[in-house]
Amino acid sequence: MSTLLNALITSGGPGKNGTLRGITVTRGTKTVTVFDAYGLLLKGDKSNDIRLMPDDVIFIPPIGPVVAVAAGPDLAAYGAR
C-alpha cells in the first residue's frame, strides 16, 4: 500500500457509512491531503493521491445527506455537499 488510493482500494473503500468526499491523511499534527474520490471517478483526477508514510492516519468521515437522481431504469446516488 504505497498510496492513499491503493490503501482505500485494498481496505474495501469507505463502506456504506463512509463518504467518498473529504477523506483526509494526517501526518503527525498536519493534514497533508484532502482526497475527493468523486474527482477521481468523474474526471480521473488523482492529484491528491499521495504516497503514504509510516504512521500516517487516513480518516474517512461518515456519509452525510445523500441525493438520488432517477433517470429511466438507472438510479444514481451522490453525496451532497
C-alpha positions in Angstrom: 0.0 0.0 0.0 2.1 2.8 -1.2 -0.5 5.5 -1.9 -3.8 6.7 -0.4 -5.7 5.3 -3.4 -4.0 1.9 -3.0 -4.9 1.8 0.7 -8.5 2.7 0.0 -8.9 0.0 -2.6 -7.1 -2.6 -0.5 -9.3 -1.8 2.5 -12.5 -2.1 0.5 -13.2 1.6 0.4 -15.3 3.7 2.8 -18.1 1.2 3.1 -21.8 2.1 3.3 -21.3 4.5 6.2 -18.3 6.4 4.9 -18.2 9.2 2.4 -16.1 9.5 -0.8 -15.6 13.2 -0.1 -13.2 14.8 2.3 -11.0 11.8 3.0 -8.0 13.2 4.9 -4.5 12.0 5.6 -2.8 13.3 8.7 0.9 13.1 9.3 1.8 13.9 12.9 -0.4 17.0 13.6 -0.6 18.2 10.0 -3.2 17.4 7.4 -1.2 16.6 4.3 -4.1 16.0 1.8 -7.8 16.0 1.5 -9.0 13.5 -1.1 -12.3 13.7 -3.0 -12.9 10.4 -4.8 -15.6 12.0 -7.0 -12.8 13.9 -8.7 -11.2 10.6 -9.5 -14.4 8.8 -10.5 -15.8 11.6 -12.7 -12.7 13.3 -14.1 -9.8 10.8 -13.5 -8.2 13.4 -11.2 -5.6 11.7 -8.9 -3.8 14.9 -8.0 -4.4 14.4 -4.3 -3.4 10.8 -4.2 -0.2 10.9 -2.1 2.5 8.4 -1.2 1.8 7.2 2.4 4.4 7.3 5.1 4.7 5.2 8.3 2.2 6.4 11.0 0.0 8.3 8.5 -3.6 8.3 9.6 -6.4 8.1 7.0 -9.7 9.5 8.2 -12.9 8.7 6.2 -15.8 10.9 7.5 -19.3 9.5 8.0 -21.6 9.9 5.0 -23.8 13.0 5.2 -27.0 13.8 3.2 -27.4 11.7 0.1 -29.3 12.8 -3.1 -30.6 10.2 -5.5 -31.3 11.0 -9.2 -33.5 8.7 -11.2 -33.3 8.7 -15.0 -35.2 5.9 -16.7 -34.2 2.5 -15.4 -30.9 3.8 -13.9 -30.6 5.2 -10.4 -27.6 7.1 -9.2 -26.9 8.4 -5.6 -24.5 11.2 -4.8 -23.2 12.6 -1.6 -24.5 16.1 -1.2 -22.1 18.9 -0.4 
